[in-house]
Amino acid sequence: MSINIRKATAEDLKAIHNLVTELAIYEKEPEAVTATLQDYQNDFAAGIFQAFVAEANGEIIGMTLYYIAYSTWKGKMLFLEDFVITQSYRRKGIGKLLFDALIEEAKKLGVARMKWQVLDWNEPAINFYKKYNARIDEGWLNCNFPKEQLKAF
């Protein structure tokens, strides 16, 4: 099987959106995906996010979606928002190819840090990151305001 890793284009956004939905199902929150394909298209065109995709036989089977963020303590950082390989292609080394491409991008961009989150119950992902000797922080809690709550302010 030949795998091609490349930067995503606007033509890939439907497949990326489908992979995000697949990830949400895996994470037991399929209803949480409210961003539409049109949102993806608008935000990608505006440079809000970028992605790498993995292709096999012309089909997109995985992706890493990321954006540039800023740490007041460290400076520019690359934030990996989502990383997913479609179920039937997992455990074939494709995740490593995608993650390695993202690491190279972080180095090329000269970021001070590459950052991401992983659910505490997602043992396969945690074990994957441990192979890279990633620092897995404890003690930080995620906080957010959903759009509905922001409207109340």
N, C-alpha and C positions, 0 to 999 in steps of 0.2 A: 504494500500500500504506500503510495506516494502522498506526502503531506506537504502542502504549500502554506507557509506563514507569510502574511503580508499585511500592510496597513489597510484599514477598511476604507471603502468609498461609499458615496451616497447610495449606490445600487445595493449595498450589503445591508442596509438598515432594516429591511423587512426580516431578513434572516437573524440579525442581531436581536431584534424585538422578540422574535419567536424563541430564541435561546434564553432571553431574560424571563419570558413566561415559563419556560421549562425549569429554569432555576427556581422561580417562585413556587412552582408546584413541588419541587424537591424540598424546598425550605418550608413547606406546608402553609404557604400564604399566597395562593394563586390570585385571590381577589385584591391583593395589595398592589398589583401592577395597574396603575391608572394612567401612566404616560402612554400616549397613543403613538402610532407610527408617524403621524403628522408632527407630534412633539419632537420625536427623534429627528425627523428630517429638518425641522426648523432649527433645533439646537445644534445639530451637526454642522449645518450650513453656517451658523453663527460662530462656530469654533468653540462651543461650550465643552464638547468632549471629543475624544478620538478613540480609536479602537484598532486592535489587531484581530485578524480572523485566521482561522485554520481551515483549509480546504482539503477535501479528499474527493477525487473524481469530479471536480467542479462544484461540489456541494459544500456549503459552509457548515462545519461540524463543531466549531468552538470559537470563543472570542474572549478577549480581555478589553474591557471598556474603562477608560481612564481620563483624568483631567488634571490640570495643574492647579494646585492650591498653594496656600502660603502659611508658613508657621512663623509666628513672631519670634520664636526662640531659635529656629534653625534656618529659615528662609524658604526658598522655592522648593516645593515638593510635588511629586507625582502621586496622585491618589488613585488607586485601583478600586473602582466602584464595583465592577462585576467581572467574574472569571468563571466561565462555564464551558464544559465539553458535553455535547449531547450524549445521553446515557449509553448508547450502543458503541461509542468510541472511547469510553473511559478506560483507564488502566492500560493504555497502549503507548504511553510516552508523549502524547499530543500536548497534554498540560505542561510538561517540561519545555517543549518547544515554544509554546506561547509565552510562558513565564520568562524564559530566557530572552525572548525577543523584547519583552517589556523591560527587563533589567537593562538590556542594551540601550533601549530608548531612554531610560532614566539616566544612564551614564552619558549618553549623547546630549541630553538636555541640561546636564550639569546640576541636577537637583541635589539638595542637601539630604533629602530623605525620600524613600518610597514607602508609602503607607497604605494599609488596607485593613479590613475587618474580617473576622471569621466567627461564625456562630460557635458557641462553646460546645454544642453537641455534635458538630460536624467533624467527627474523628478522621475521616479520610482526608479532608482538607487540612486539618491541623497537622496530621502526619506528613502530608506533602510539604507544608511550609517548614516543618522541623528538619526535613532533609536539606533545606537551604540554610539551616541555622538561623532562621528568622527569630527576631525577638518578639515574643508574644506577651504583650503587656497585660497585667492584671491590675485591678483597682480603678480603671477608667470606666465610667458608665456613659452610654450614649444618650444624648438628649436631643429632642427635636420639637418643632411646632409644625403639625400638619397644616396644609392650606386653610382648612376650615377653622382651625384655631387662630391662625394669623388674622383672619378676617374679623375676629372678635376684638382685636386690639384697636 
